Amino acid sequence: MGKLKGMTWNHPRGYLPLEAAAAKFRETHPEFDIAWDRRSLKDFGDYPVELLAREYDIILIDHPHVGMAARQNALVPLDEYVPEPYLHDQDANSVGPSHRSYRWNGRQWALAVDAAAQVAAFRPDLLDARDVPHTWQEVLELAKSPQGPNGSRVGWPLCPTDAMCSFLSLCAGIDGPGFFDEESGVDSVIGEAAIGLMFELLPHLHASSLHSNPIQMYDRMSSGDEIAYVPLAFGYTNYARKSLASRLLRFADIPAISREPRGSLLGGVGMAVSAYSANIGLSVEFAMFAARGDVQRTLYVESGGQPGHAAAWGDKAANAACGDFFASTLRTMELSYMRPRNEAFPTFQEQAGVLLHEALKRRAAGESIHSAVIVEDMNRLYRSALHHRVR
């Protein structure tokens, strides 16, 4: 029997569809067995892939780690094992840039089994769909408006990681992907404008915003009536599923800075195979099964997953199961922003998130904080991370 070890992330969206896919795969591969371990959401973004590859056969990864993992030879280049027509199908049916986000230096390092970006969320019983903001000016007006009798507010998950993700989304929304130069960092004018918008909204947000990640924010939204709308946070279909959420959320395109809901930070999950695995062939075969369009559209969605194959995003049954999550956020996905994947970026993103979060806390406490200084400090962090990686 092919005994494999897999590493995913500790959320039902991260492990339930993989467990279901493994059980289905085993029906035609009786020699197959896989034990799934789970890591926290923070570790998913921060823990070195190279260390995981030494322990696991199959690893769910975040695309900004691709450049570093490729240099370390920690992952299998899947194009050496996966037939070209299969990869063409994955590329043609990519949700936004999900598939190509795992391509680096001409090689494919993972398959996009899960697709996500920052989207907007609202409680349809607290905020009519017709009143959902389409622009950031409308978000500001909603946040400033008197609270309803239930006290509902605008919330925005701004813990260090998500504050940085939102900052990058705003920058890309203002100026497209050109705001970030891989030699020097964030364009100062664009970065200052993004921080200015965050500062403007900050006094009008729900008090939990600075201490929440998206899951914590959605848990609060779906268990009480304090928050009616979130403009920017990674989407999770389970909060729109009748069987999983006590108070259903609905999801929508992000507010536009220009004419379109562009610039949302791409997230999602890729399935990669360890270069150290003793069962590379079987691991690759399972990855191809889990990422297949018909599996993604049916079993993957039905098991709580958020598929990376476009067949699911346009499927009527998949949308019906998730409150039209896929159809309602597809435009945002198509216009999403893919972060740099060089070796310096993961370290920079983590450090800059802490820096930005501290600035937001100080601003919320009434201190005078200059956005130009924050961007300057961010870019100093980036250049330092780049220098250490180049060495």
GILIN-V949643 format. One line per field, one symbol per residue. ss: DSSP state (H for helix, E for strand, C for the rest). psi: psi as a letter, one per 30 degrees, with the letter a starting at -180 (. if undefined). A space follows every 10 residues. Layout:
ss = ???
psi = ???
This chain:
ss = CEEEEEEEEC CHHHHHHHHH HHHHHHHHCC CEEEEEEEEC HHHHHHCCHH HHHCCCCEEE ECHHHHHHHH HCCCECCHHH CCCHHHHHHH HHCECCCCCH HHEECCEECC EEEECCEEEE EECCCCCCHH HCCCEHHHHH HHHHCCCCCC CCEEECCCCH HHHHHHHHHH HHHHHHHHHE ECCCEECHHH HHHHHHHHHH HHCCECCCHH HCCHHHHHHH HHHCCCEEEE EEEECCHHHH CCCCCCCCCE EECCCECCCC CCCCEECCEE EEEECCCCCH HHHHHHHHHH HCHHHHHHHH HHCCCCECEH HHHCCHHHHH HCCCHHHHHH HHHHCCECCC CCCCHHHHHH HHHHHHHHHH HHHHCCCCCC HHHHHHHHHH HHHHHHHHHH C
psi = kjjlklkali kefffefeee eeeeefefif fkkkkklkll eeeeffkkee eeffflekkk lkfffeeeee efhflkjfff fkkeeeeeee efgkjbgeef fgkkhgljfl kifkkllkll kljfffjkef gkkflfeeee eeeflkklff gklkljjhle efeeeeeeee eeeegafffk kfefbkkeee eeeeeeeeee fefglkffef gkleeeeeee effagfkfkk fjlkkjfffg keffkejkll llllkkebfl ilfkkkbakk jlkkffkfhe eeeeeeeeee fkeeeefdee efgglilgkf eefgkeeeee fghgeeefge eeeeglkklk glffeeeeee eeeeeeeeee eeeffgljkk eeeeeeeefe eeeeeeeeee .
